[in-house]
Amino acid sequence: MEKIITSAAGGATTAVLAWIARYHDPLYSDGWLLNNPQWLYIPVIVVVAAVIMSLWTSGLVTLFLLTLVAASIFAWLYGRSDQSEPWPVITWILHLVIFAMIVGIVAGLARLVYVWWRGLPPAPAGTPP
């Protein structure tokens, strides 16, 4: 179980970071991430928290709803962005956080598929699987 969650989280994180490194994130100015690597600490922390949250079904549902809210806010900010400070930075960080939360959703879905595939009973409320 741990190997599946670790593989899903690691694979999704690697894919997102490889995409950003390869294309320098075409949503924003080329090289912003390379010039400001200190902002990567935020999504790294969010990835860890999201994977931990996804270990419980209620945490996975909460994570999914938070991701939808964050994506809505991102769309609103991106649509109204006039490239004046601080909105591009906030929008950039928010979209990194959304990618990080998606890693947790993938890990949680991998856990659900594993439990379903093995025919295991669902975890009791309040205890980790």
Secondary structure as GFF3:
##gff-version 3
##sequence-region A 1 129
A	DSSP	alpha_helix	2	23	.	.	.	ID=ss1
A	DSSP	alpha_helix	32	35	.	.	.	ID=ss2
A	DSSP	three_ten_helix	37	40	.	.	.	ID=ss3
A	DSSP	alpha_helix	41	53	.	.	.	ID=ss4
A	DSSP	alpha_helix	57	79	.	.	.	ID=ss5
A	DSSP	alpha_helix	87	118	.	.	.	ID=ss6
###
